[in-house]
Amino acid sequence: MMKKFQINFRLEPGDIYSFNNRRVLHGRTEYDPNSGHRHLQGYYIDRDEIIGRLNYLKNQKS
C-alpha cells in the first residue's frame, strides 16, 4: 500500500480506536516480542444504535 494512504500511530494502554470495518483497510505492524506485551481486543457494535444514541444526546442539548 502507498505510504500516502497510511496513518500510523501507537495506542497507549486504555486507548480505544473505532472504525467502520466495511470502509477501512486496517492492520498492525510488526513488533519485537521482547519489547513487551501486545494485546488488541476486537469488538463489534451496532452502527444504528450508536447513531440513535448520538441523535438522542444532540436533542437533549436543545
CHARMM-style PDB file with segment names, atoms N, HN, CA, C and O in Angstrom:
ATOM      1  N   MET     1       0.849  -1.187   0.000  1.00  0.00      PROA
ATOM      2  CA  MET     1       0.000   0.000   0.000  1.00  0.00      PROA
ATOM      3  C   MET     1       0.887   1.240   0.000  1.00  0.00      PROA
ATOM      4  O   MET     1       1.958   1.259   0.607  1.00  0.00      PROA
ATOM      5  N   MET     2       0.420   2.266  -0.689  1.00  0.00      PROA
ATOM      6  HN  MET     2      -0.450   2.250  -1.182  1.00  0.00      PROA
ATOM      7  CA  MET     2       1.185   3.507  -0.780  1.00  0.00      PROA
ATOM      8  C   MET     2       1.207   4.232   0.558  1.00  0.00      PROA
ATOM      9  O   MET     2       0.189   4.334   1.243  1.00  0.00      PROA
ATOM     10  N   LYS     3       2.387   4.734   0.919  1.00  0.00      PROA
ATOM     11  HN  LYS     3       3.214   4.651   0.362  1.00  0.00      PROA
ATOM     12  CA  LYS     3       2.566   5.424   2.205  1.00  0.00      PROA
ATOM     13  C   LYS     3       1.617   6.615   2.369  1.00  0.00      PROA
ATOM     14  O   LYS     3       1.195   6.915   3.486  1.00  0.00      PROA
ATOM     15  N   LYS     4       1.277   7.296   1.266  1.00  0.00      PROA
ATOM     16  HN  LYS     4       1.619   7.052   0.359  1.00  0.00      PROA
ATOM     17  CA  LYS     4       0.420   8.483   1.396  1.00  0.00      PROA
ATOM     18  C   LYS     4      -0.990   8.129   1.860  1.00  0.00      PROA
ATOM     19  O   LYS     4      -1.733   9.013   2.287  1.00  0.00      PROA
ATOM     20  N   PHE     5      -1.370   6.866   1.786  1.00  0.00      PROA
ATOM     21  HN  PHE     5      -0.767   6.148   1.439  1.00  0.00      PROA
ATOM     22  CA  PHE     5      -2.687   6.439   2.243  1.00  0.00      PROA
ATOM     23  C   PHE     5      -2.646   5.802   3.629  1.00  0.00      PROA
ATOM     24  O   PHE     5      -3.670   5.331   4.125  1.00  0.00      PROA
ATOM     25  N   GLN     6      -1.476   5.783   4.255  1.00  0.00      PROA
ATOM     26  HN  GLN     6      -0.644   6.165   3.853  1.00  0.00      PROA
ATOM     27  CA  GLN     6      -1.337   5.154   5.567  1.00  0.00      PROA
ATOM     28  C   GLN     6      -1.362   6.180   6.685  1.00  0.00      PROA
ATOM     29  O   GLN     6      -0.880   7.304   6.540  1.00  0.00      PROA
ATOM     30  N   ILE     7      -1.935   5.763   7.800  1.00  0.00      PROA
ATOM     31  HN  ILE     7      -2.326   4.850   7.918  1.00  0.00      PROA
ATOM     32  CA  ILE     7      -1.872   6.534   9.044  1.00  0.00      PROA
ATOM     33  C   ILE     7      -1.319   5.572  10.087  1.00  0.00      PROA
ATOM     34  O   ILE     7      -1.934   4.547  10.379  1.00  0.00      PROA
ATOM     35  N   ASN     8      -0.172   5.899  10.642  1.00  0.00      PROA
ATOM     36  HN  ASN     8       0.327   6.733  10.405  1.00  0.00      PROA
ATOM     37  CA  ASN     8       0.456   5.045  11.646  1.00  0.00      PROA
ATOM     38  C   ASN     8       0.476   5.759  12.987  1.00  0.00      PROA
ATOM     39  O   ASN     8       0.831   6.936  13.062  1.00  0.00      PROA
ATOM     40  N   PHE     9       0.103   5.064  14.031  1.00  0.00      PROA
ATOM     41  HN  PHE     9      -0.185   4.109  13.970  1.00  0.00      PROA
ATOM     42  CA  PHE     9       0.125   5.632  15.370  1.00  0.00      PROA
ATOM     43  C   PHE     9       0.216   4.509  16.381  1.00  0.00      PROA
ATOM     44  O   PHE     9      -0.046   3.348  16.068  1.00  0.00      PROA
ATOM     45  N   ARG    10       0.588   4.867  17.586  1.00  0.00      PROA
ATOM     46  HN  ARG    10       0.801   5.810  17.840  1.00  0.00      PROA
ATOM     47  CA  ARG    10       0.732   3.894  18.661  1.00  0.00      PROA
ATOM     48  C   ARG    10      -0.376   4.117  19.686  1.00  0.00      PROA
ATOM     49  O   ARG    10      -0.545   5.225  20.196  1.00  0.00      PROA
ATOM     50  N   LEU    11      -1.116   3.077  19.978  1.00  0.00      PROA
ATOM     51  HN  LEU    11      -0.979   2.178  19.563  1.00  0.00      PROA
ATOM     52  CA  LEU    11      -2.133   3.152  21.027  1.00  0.00      PROA
ATOM     53  C   LEU    11      -1.455   2.933  22.375  1.00  0.00      PROA
ATOM     54  O   LEU    11      -0.580   2.078  22.513  1.00  0.00      PROA
ATOM     55  N   GLU    12      -1.863   3.697  23.338  1.00  0.00      PROA
ATOM     56  HN  GLU    12      -2.574   4.391  23.225  1.00  0.00      PROA
ATOM     57  CA  GLU    12      -1.362   3.547  24.706  1.00  0.00      PROA
ATOM     58  C   GLU    12      -2.375   2.751  25.520  1.00  0.00      PROA
ATOM     59  O   GLU    12      -3.539   2.663  25.129  1.00  0.00      PROA
ATOM     60  N   PRO    13      -1.959   2.172  26.638  1.00  0.00      PROA
ATOM     61  CA  PRO    13      -2.917   1.429  27.474  1.00  0.00      PROA
ATOM     62  C   PRO    13      -4.143   2.278  27.791  1.00  0.00      PROA
ATOM     63  O   PRO    13      -4.021   3.425  28.222  1.00  0.00      PROA
ATOM     64  N   GLY    14      -5.321   1.708  27.575  1.00  0.00      PROA
ATOM     65  HN  GLY    14      -5.421   0.776  27.224  1.00  0.00      PROA
ATOM     66  CA  GLY    14      -6.576   2.404  27.835  1.00  0.00      PROA
ATOM     67  C   GLY    14      -7.147   3.117  26.618  1.00  0.00      PROA
ATOM     68  O   GLY    14      -8.298   3.553  26.649  1.00  0.00      PROA
ATOM     69  N   ASP    15      -6.364   3.247  25.543  1.00  0.00      PROA
ATOM     70  HN  ASP    15      -5.429   2.892  25.519  1.00  0.00      PROA
ATOM     71  CA  ASP    15      -6.850   3.888  24.322  1.00  0.00      PROA
ATOM     72  C   ASP    15      -7.838   2.980  23.604  1.00  0.00      PROA
ATOM     73  O   ASP    15      -7.775   1.756  23.718  1.00  0.00      PROA
ATOM     74  N   ILE    16      -8.745   3.596  22.866  1.00  0.00      PROA
ATOM     75  HN  ILE    16      -8.796   4.590  22.773  1.00  0.00      PROA
ATOM     76  CA  ILE    16      -9.685   2.862  22.035  1.00  0.00      PROA
ATOM     77  C   ILE    16      -9.669   3.490  20.654  1.00  0.00      PROA
ATOM     78  O   ILE    16      -9.569   4.709  20.516  1.00  0.00      PROA
ATOM     79  N   TYR    17      -9.767   2.663  19.649  1.00  0.00      PROA
ATOM     80  HN  TYR    17      -9.848   1.673  19.762  1.00  0.00      PROA
ATOM     81  CA  TYR    17      -9.806   3.135  18.269  1.00  0.00      PROA
ATOM     82  C   TYR    17     -10.972   2.446  17.597  1.00  0.00      PROA
ATOM     83  O   TYR    17     -11.048   1.218  17.583  1.00  0.00      PROA
ATOM     84  N   SER    18     -11.867   3.213  17.049  1.00  0.00      PROA
ATOM     85  HN  SER    18     -11.806   4.211  17.060  1.00  0.00      PROA
ATOM     86  CA  SER    18     -13.072   2.666  16.458  1.00  0.00      PROA
ATOM     87  C   SER    18     -13.158   3.093  15.003  1.00  0.00      PROA
ATOM     88  O   SER    18     -12.841   4.236  14.675  1.00  0.00      PROA
ATOM     89  N   PHE    19     -13.582   2.194  14.127  1.00  0.00      PROA
ATOM     90  HN  PHE    19     -13.840   1.265  14.393  1.00  0.00      PROA
ATOM     91  CA  PHE    19     -13.692   2.499  12.715  1.00  0.00      PROA
ATOM     92  C   PHE    19     -14.738   1.593  12.092  1.00  0.00      PROA
ATOM     93  O   PHE    19     -15.109   0.565  12.658  1.00  0.00      PROA
ATOM     94  N   ASN    20     -15.205   1.989  10.922  1.00  0.00      PROA
ATOM     95  HN  ASN    20     -14.903   2.824  10.462  1.00  0.00      PROA
ATOM     96  CA  ASN    20     -16.161   1.193  10.167  1.00  0.00      PROA
ATOM     97  C   ASN    20     -15.376   0.130   9.403  1.00  0.00      PROA
ATOM     98  O   ASN    20     -14.638   0.446   8.470  1.00  0.00      PROA
ATOM     99  N   ASN    21     -15.536  -1.107   9.794  1.00  0.00      PROA
ATOM    100  HN  ASN    21     -16.136  -1.364  10.552  1.00  0.00      PROA
ATOM    101  CA  ASN    21     -14.777  -2.220   9.241  1.00  0.00      PROA
ATOM    102  C   ASN    21     -15.060  -2.436   7.755  1.00  0.00      PROA
ATOM    103  O   ASN    21     -14.265  -3.071   7.063  1.00  0.00      PROA
ATOM    104  N   ARG    22     -16.171  -1.921   7.262  1.00  0.00      PROA
ATOM    105  HN  ARG    22     -16.817  -1.404   7.824  1.00  0.00      PROA
ATOM    106  CA  ARG    22     -16.508  -2.075   5.846  1.00  0.00      PROA
ATOM    107  C   ARG    22     -15.913  -0.980   4.977  1.00  0.00      PROA
ATOM    108  O   ARG    22     -15.977  -1.062   3.750  1.00  0.00      PROA
ATOM    109  N   ARG    23     -15.334   0.043   5.597  1.00  0.00      PROA
ATOM    110  HN  ARG    23     -15.282   0.109   6.593  1.00  0.00      PROA
ATOM    111  CA  ARG    23     -14.824   1.180   4.826  1.00  0.00      PROA
ATOM    112  C   ARG    23     -13.328   1.416   5.007  1.00  0.00      PROA
ATOM    113  O   ARG    23     -12.745   2.238   4.301  1.00  0.00      PROA
ATOM    114  N   VAL    24     -12.703   0.710   5.938  1.00  0.00      PROA
ATOM    115  HN  VAL    24     -13.177   0.043   6.512  1.00  0.00      PROA
ATOM    116  CA  VAL    24     -11.296   0.955   6.248  1.00  0.00      PROA
ATOM    117  C   VAL    24     -10.518  -0.346   6.175  1.00  0.00      PROA
ATOM    118  O   VAL    24     -10.913  -1.350   6.768  1.00  0.00      PROA
ATOM    119  N   LEU    25      -9.413  -0.326   5.445  1.00  0.00      PROA
ATOM    120  HN  LEU    25      -9.093   0.490   4.963  1.00  0.00      PROA
ATOM    121  CA  LEU    25      -8.484  -1.446   5.461  1.00  0.00      PROA
ATOM    122  C   LEU    25      -7.533  -1.192   6.619  1.00  0.00      PROA
ATOM    123  O   LEU    25      -6.940  -0.117   6.705  1.00  0.00      PROA
ATOM    124  N   HSD    26      -7.380  -2.152   7.498  1.00  0.00      PROA
ATOM    125  HN  HSD    26      -7.861  -3.025   7.428  1.00  0.00      PROA
ATOM    126  CA  HSD    26      -6.573  -1.915   8.690  1.00  0.00      PROA
ATOM    127  C   HSD    26      -5.664  -3.103   8.955  1.00  0.00      PROA
ATOM    128  O   HSD    26      -5.877  -4.203   8.444  1.00  0.00      PROA
ATOM    129  N   GLY    27      -4.669  -2.859   9.750  1.00  0.00      PROA
ATOM    130  HN  GLY    27      -4.496  -1.966  10.166  1.00  0.00      PROA
ATOM    131  CA  GLY    27      -3.732  -3.912  10.122  1.00  0.00      PROA
ATOM    132  C   GLY    27      -2.819  -3.430  11.227  1.00  0.00      PROA
ATOM    133  O   GLY    27      -2.911  -2.293  11.689  1.00  0.00      PROA
ATOM    134  N   ARG    28      -1.939  -4.317  11.636  1.00  0.00      PROA
ATOM    135  HN  ARG    28      -1.864  -5.241  11.260  1.00  0.00      PROA
ATOM    136  CA  ARG    28      -0.958  -3.973  12.661  1.00  0.00      PROA
ATOM    137  C   ARG    28       0.432  -4.180  12.084  1.00  0.00      PROA
ATOM    138  O   ARG    28       0.647  -5.048  11.237  1.00  0.00      PROA
ATOM    139  N   THR    29       1.362  -3.377  12.552  1.00  0.00      PROA
ATOM    140  HN  THR    29       1.187  -2.672  13.240  1.00  0.00      PROA
ATOM    141  CA  THR    29       2.741  -3.506  12.099  1.00  0.00      PROA
ATOM    142  C   THR    29       3.455  -4.574  12.914  1.00  0.00      PROA
ATOM    143  O   THR    29       2.968  -5.020  13.953  1.00  0.00      PROA
ATOM    144  N   GLU    30       4.620  -4.973  12.417  1.00  0.00      PROA
ATOM    145  HN  GLU    30       5.015  -4.611  11.573  1.00  0.00      PROA
ATOM    146  CA  GLU    30       5.409  -5.956  13.164  1.00  0.00      PROA
ATOM    147  C   GLU    30       5.934  -5.323  14.443  1.00  0.00      PROA
ATOM    148  O   GLU    30       5.980  -4.099  14.571  1.00  0.00      PROA
ATOM    149  N   TYR    31       6.324  -6.154  15.373  1.00  0.00      PROA
ATOM    150  HN  TYR    31       6.287  -7.148  15.269  1.00  0.00      PROA
ATOM    151  CA  TYR    31       6.895  -5.656  16.615  1.00  0.00      PROA
ATOM    152  C   TYR    31       7.857  -6.703  17.155  1.00  0.00      PROA
ATOM    153  O   TYR    31       7.824  -7.870  16.765  1.00  0.00      PROA
ATOM    154  N   ASP    32       8.705  -6.253  18.055  1.00  0.00      PROA
ATOM    155  HN  ASP    32       8.732  -5.305  18.371  1.00  0.00      PROA
ATOM    156  CA  ASP    32       9.675  -7.128  18.701  1.00  0.00      PROA
ATOM    157  C   ASP    32       9.010  -7.726  19.937  1.00  0.00      PROA
ATOM    158  O   ASP    32       8.703  -6.990  20.875  1.00  0.00      PROA
ATOM    159  N   PRO    33       8.777  -9.043  19.968  1.00  0.00      PROA
ATOM    160  CA  PRO    33       8.095  -9.636  21.117  1.00  0.00      PROA
ATOM    161  C   PRO    33       8.871  -9.483  22.427  1.00  0.00      PROA
ATOM    162  O   PRO    33       8.301  -9.653  23.504  1.00  0.00      PROA
ATOM    163  N   ASN    34      10.144  -9.170  22.346  1.00  0.00      PROA
ATOM    164  HN  ASN    34      10.608  -9.032  21.471  1.00  0.00      PROA
ATOM    165  CA  ASN    34      10.938  -8.948  23.563  1.00  0.00      PROA
ATOM    166  C   ASN    34      10.764  -7.540  24.118  1.00  0.00      PROA
ATOM    167  O   ASN    34      11.275  -7.232  25.196  1.00  0.00      PROA
ATOM    168  N   SER    35      10.047  -6.681  23.391  1.00  0.00      PROA
ATOM    169  HN  SER    35       9.632  -6.931  22.516  1.00  0.00      PROA
ATOM    170  CA  SER    35       9.883  -5.298  23.836  1.00  0.00      PROA
ATOM    171  C   SER    35       8.716  -5.124  24.806  1.00  0.00      PROA
ATOM    172  O   SER    35       8.557  -4.052  25.389  1.00  0.00      PROA
ATOM    173  N   GLY    36       7.909  -6.146  24.984  1.00  0.00      PROA
ATOM    174  HN  GLY    36       8.039  -7.018  24.511  1.00  0.00      PROA
ATOM    175  CA  GLY    36       6.796  -6.034  25.925  1.00  0.00      PROA
ATOM    176  C   GLY    36       5.572  -6.778  25.423  1.00  0.00      PROA
ATOM    177  O   GLY    36       5.598  -7.423  24.375  1.00  0.00      PROA
ATOM    178  N   HSD    37       4.514  -6.675  26.183  1.00  0.00      PROA
ATOM    179  HN  HSD    37       4.492  -6.151  27.034  1.00  0.00      PROA
ATOM    180  CA  HSD    37       3.259  -7.375  25.884  1.00  0.00      PROA
ATOM    181  C   HSD    37       2.461  -6.581  24.859  1.00  0.00      PROA
ATOM    182  O   HSD    37       2.423  -5.352  24.916  1.00  0.00      PROA
ATOM    183  N   ARG    38       1.831  -7.272  23.930  1.00  0.00      PROA
ATOM    184  HN  ARG    38       1.863  -8.271  23.884  1.00  0.00      PROA
ATOM    185  CA  ARG    38       0.981  -6.633  22.930  1.00  0.00      PROA
ATOM    186  C   ARG    38      -0.384  -7.303  22.967  1.00  0.00      PROA
ATOM    187  O   ARG    38      -0.495  -8.523  22.845  1.00  0.00      PROA
ATOM    188  N   HSD    39      -1.411  -6.497  23.135  1.00  0.00      PROA
ATOM    189  HN  HSD    39      -1.320  -5.506  23.233  1.00  0.00      PROA
ATOM    190  CA  HSD    39      -2.766  -7.042  23.231  1.00  0.00      PROA
ATOM    191  C   HSD    39      -3.719  -6.129  22.460  1.00  0.00      PROA
ATOM    192  O   HSD    39      -3.724  -4.915  22.660  1.00  0.00      PROA
ATOM    193  N   LEU    40      -4.510  -6.712  21.595  1.00  0.00      PROA
ATOM    194  HN  LEU    40      -4.506  -7.699  21.432  1.00  0.00      PROA
ATOM    195  CA  LEU    40      -5.539  -5.973  20.865  1.00  0.00      PROA
ATOM    196  C   LEU    40      -6.826  -6.759  20.981  1.00  0.00      PROA
ATOM    197  O   LEU    40      -6.871  -7.939  20.634  1.00  0.00      PROA
ATOM    198  N   GLN    41      -7.849  -6.127  21.458  1.00  0.00      PROA
ATOM    199  HN  GLN    41      -7.812  -5.168  21.741  1.00  0.00      PROA
ATOM    200  CA  GLN    41      -9.137  -6.795  21.623  1.00  0.00      PROA
ATOM    201  C   GLN    41     -10.122  -6.189  20.645  1.00  0.00      PROA
ATOM    202  O   GLN    41     -10.320  -4.974  20.628  1.00  0.00      PROA
ATOM    203  N   GLY    42     -10.739  -7.026  19.831  1.00  0.00      PROA
ATOM    204  HN  GLY    42     -10.579  -8.013  19.845  1.00  0.00      PROA
ATOM    205  CA  GLY    42     -11.735  -6.562  18.875  1.00  0.00      PROA
ATOM    206  C   GLY    42     -13.125  -6.567  19.477  1.00  0.00      PROA
ATOM    207  O   GLY    42     -13.391  -7.253  20.464  1.00  0.00      PROA
ATOM    208  N   TYR    43     -13.993  -5.802  18.877  1.00  0.00      PROA
ATOM    209  HN  TYR    43     -13.777  -5.245  18.075  1.00  0.00      PROA
ATOM    210  CA  TYR    43     -15.381  -5.755  19.309  1.00  0.00      PROA
ATOM    211  C   TYR    43     -16.251  -5.345  18.131  1.00  0.00      PROA
ATOM    212  O   TYR    43     -15.753  -4.784  17.154  1.00  0.00      PROA
ATOM    213  N   TYR    44     -17.510  -5.614  18.214  1.00  0.00      PROA
ATOM    214  HN  TYR    44     -17.914  -6.069  19.007  1.00  0.00      PROA
ATOM    215  CA  TYR    44     -18.472  -5.220  17.190  1.00  0.00      PROA
ATOM    216  C   TYR    44     -19.596  -4.459  17.866  1.00  0.00      PROA
ATOM    217  O   TYR    44     -20.075  -4.852  18.930  1.00  0.00      PROA
ATOM    218  N   ILE    45     -20.015  -3.364  17.242  1.00  0.00      PROA
ATOM    219  HN  ILE    45     -19.626  -3.045  16.378  1.00  0.00      PROA
ATOM    220  CA  ILE    45     -21.136  -2.593  17.768  1.00  0.00      PROA
ATOM    221  C   ILE    45     -22.134  -2.380  16.638  1.00  0.00      PROA
ATOM    222  O   ILE    45     -21.779  -2.424  15.460  1.00  0.00      PROA
ATOM    223  N   ASP    46     -23.357  -2.154  17.008  1.00  0.00      PROA
ATOM    224  HN  ASP    46     -23.645  -2.118  17.965  1.00  0.00      PROA
ATOM    225  CA  ASP    46     -24.418  -1.899  16.053  1.00  0.00      PROA
ATOM    226  C   ASP    46     -24.387  -0.419  15.673  1.00  0.00      PROA
ATOM    227  O   ASP    46     -24.644   0.440  16.516  1.00  0.00      PROA
ATOM    228  N   ARG    47     -24.078  -0.118  14.430  1.00  0.00      PROA
ATOM    229  HN  ARG    47     -23.869  -0.816  13.745  1.00  0.00      PROA
ATOM    230  CA  ARG    47     -23.958   1.261  13.963  1.00  0.00      PROA
ATOM    231  C   ARG    47     -25.240   2.052  14.217  1.00  0.00      PROA
ATOM    232  O   ARG    47     -25.177   3.206  14.641  1.00  0.00      PROA
ATOM    233  N   ASP    48     -26.387   1.453  13.966  1.00  0.00      PROA
ATOM    234  HN  ASP    48     -26.438   0.515  13.622  1.00  0.00      PROA
ATOM    235  CA  ASP    48     -27.660   2.155  14.169  1.00  0.00      PROA
ATOM    236  C   ASP    48     -27.860   2.544  15.631  1.00  0.00      PROA
ATOM    237  O   ASP    48     -28.423   3.599  15.924  1.00  0.00      PROA
ATOM    238  N   GLU    49     -27.403   1.703  16.540  1.00  0.00      PROA
ATOM    239  HN  GLU    49     -26.946   0.846  16.302  1.00  0.00      PROA
ATOM    240  CA  GLU    49     -27.530   2.035  17.963  1.00  0.00      PROA
ATOM    241  C   GLU    49     -26.691   3.260  18.311  1.00  0.00      PROA
ATOM    242  O   GLU    49     -27.148   4.135  19.046  1.00  0.00      PROA
ATOM    243  N   ILE    50     -25.482   3.330  17.796  1.00  0.00      PROA
ATOM    244  HN  ILE    50     -25.110   2.619  17.199  1.00  0.00      PROA
ATOM    245  CA  ILE    50     -24.612   4.469  18.072  1.00  0.00      PROA
ATOM    246  C   ILE    50     -25.199   5.747  17.477  1.00  0.00      PROA
ATOM    247  O   ILE    50     -25.229   6.781  18.144  1.00  0.00      PROA
ATOM    248  N   ILE    51     -25.659   5.685  16.246  1.00  0.00      PROA
ATOM    249  HN  ILE    51     -25.635   4.845  15.705  1.00  0.00      PROA
ATOM    250  CA  ILE    51     -26.253   6.872  15.604  1.00  0.00      PROA
ATOM    251  C   ILE    51     -27.493   7.318  16.375  1.00  0.00      PROA
ATOM    252  O   ILE    51     -27.700   8.515  16.573  1.00  0.00      PROA
ATOM    253  N   GLY    52     -28.314   6.370  16.810  1.00  0.00      PROA
ATOM    254  HN  GLY    52     -28.146   5.397  16.649  1.00  0.00      PROA
ATOM    255  CA  GLY    52     -29.501   6.707  17.592  1.00  0.00      PROA
ATOM    256  C   GLY    52     -29.149   7.385  18.909  1.00  0.00      PROA
ATOM    257  O   GLY    52     -29.796   8.356  19.301  1.00  0.00      PROA
ATOM    258  N   ARG    53     -28.137   6.884  19.586  1.00  0.00      PROA
ATOM    259  HN  ARG    53     -27.611   6.095  19.267  1.00  0.00      PROA
ATOM    260  CA  ARG    53     -27.719   7.495  20.858  1.00  0.00      PROA
ATOM    261  C   ARG    53     -27.159   8.897  20.645  1.00  0.00      PROA
ATOM    262  O   ARG    53     -27.438   9.807  21.425  1.00  0.00      PROA
ATOM    263  N   LEU    54     -26.359   9.070  19.574  1.00  0.00      PROA
ATOM    264  HN  LEU    54     -26.133   8.331  18.941  1.00  0.00      PROA
ATOM    265  CA  LEU    54     -25.821  10.401  19.282  1.00  0.00      PROA
ATOM    266  C   LEU    54     -26.938  11.389  18.977  1.00  0.00      PROA
ATOM    267  O   LEU    54     -26.907  12.526  19.449  1.00  0.00      PROA
ATOM    268  N   ASN    55     -27.921  10.967  18.194  1.00  0.00      PROA
ATOM    269  HN  ASN    55     -27.946  10.044  17.811  1.00  0.00      PROA
ATOM    270  CA  ASN    55     -29.061  11.842  17.897  1.00  0.00      PROA
ATOM    271  C   ASN    55     -29.832  12.189  19.155  1.00  0.00      PROA
ATOM    272  O   ASN    55     -30.255  13.332  19.328  1.00  0.00      PROA
ATOM    273  N   TYR    56     -30.020  11.221  20.032  1.00  0.00      PROA
ATOM    274  HN  TYR    56     -29.676  10.293  19.891  1.00  0.00      PROA
ATOM    275  CA  TYR    56     -30.711  11.467  21.297  1.00  0.00      PROA
ATOM    276  C   TYR    56     -29.965  12.512  22.128  1.00  0.00      PROA
ATOM    277  O   TYR    56     -30.568  13.444  22.661  1.00  0.00      PROA
ATOM    278  N   LEU    57     -28.652  12.342  22.230  1.00  0.00      PROA
ATOM    279  HN  LEU    57     -28.162  11.585  21.797  1.00  0.00      PROA
ATOM    280  CA  LEU    57     -27.854  13.287  23.020  1.00  0.00      PROA
ATOM    281  C   LEU    57     -27.860  14.683  22.398  1.00  0.00      PROA
ATOM    282  O   LEU    57     -27.885  15.678  23.122  1.00  0.00      PROA
ATOM    283  N   LYS    58     -27.837  14.769  21.079  1.00  0.00      PROA
ATOM    284  HN  LYS    58     -27.816  13.960  20.490  1.00  0.00      PROA
ATOM    285  CA  LYS    58     -27.914  16.063  20.408  1.00  0.00      PROA
ATOM    286  C   LYS    58     -29.219  16.765  20.758  1.00  0.00      PROA
ATOM    287  O   LYS    58     -29.218  17.968  21.019  1.00  0.00      PROA
ATOM    288  N   ASN    59     -30.323  16.040  20.768  1.00  0.00      PROA
ATOM    289  HN  ASN    59     -30.323  15.063  20.556  1.00  0.00      PROA
ATOM    290  CA  ASN    59     -31.631  16.601  21.054  1.00  0.00      PROA
ATOM    291  C   ASN    59     -31.777  17.000  22.516  1.00  0.00      PROA
ATOM    292  O   ASN    59     -32.603  17.857  22.831  1.00  0.00      PROA
ATOM    293  N   GLN    60     -31.004  16.410  23.415  1.00  0.00      PROA
ATOM    294  HN  GLN    60     -30.333  15.714  23.159  1.00  0.00      PROA
ATOM    295  CA  GLN    60     -31.069  16.759  24.831  1.00  0.00      PROA
ATOM    296  C   GLN    60     -30.472  18.125  25.100  1.00  0.00      PROA
ATOM    297  O   GLN    60     -30.838  18.768  26.085  1.00  0.00      PROA
ATOM    298  N   LYS    61     -29.564  18.588  24.255  1.00  0.00      PROA
ATOM    299  HN  LYS    61     -29.267  18.067  23.456  1.00  0.00      PROA
ATOM    300  CA  LYS    61     -28.936  19.889  24.444  1.00  0.00      PROA
ATOM    301  C   LYS    61     -29.863  21.031  24.055  1.00  0.00      PROA
ATOM    302  O   LYS    61     -29.652  22.166  24.483  1.00  0.00      PROA
ATOM    303  N   SER    62     -30.873  20.757  23.261  1.00  0.00      PROA
ATOM    304  HN  SER    62     -31.045  19.835  22.913  1.00  0.00      PROA
ATOM    305  CA  SER    62     -31.795  21.809  22.783  1.00  0.00      PROA
ATOM    306  C   SER    62     -32.750  22.251  23.858  1.00  0.00      PROA
ATOM    307  OT1 SER    62     -33.586  23.123  23.622  1.00  0.00      PROA
TER     308      SER     62
END
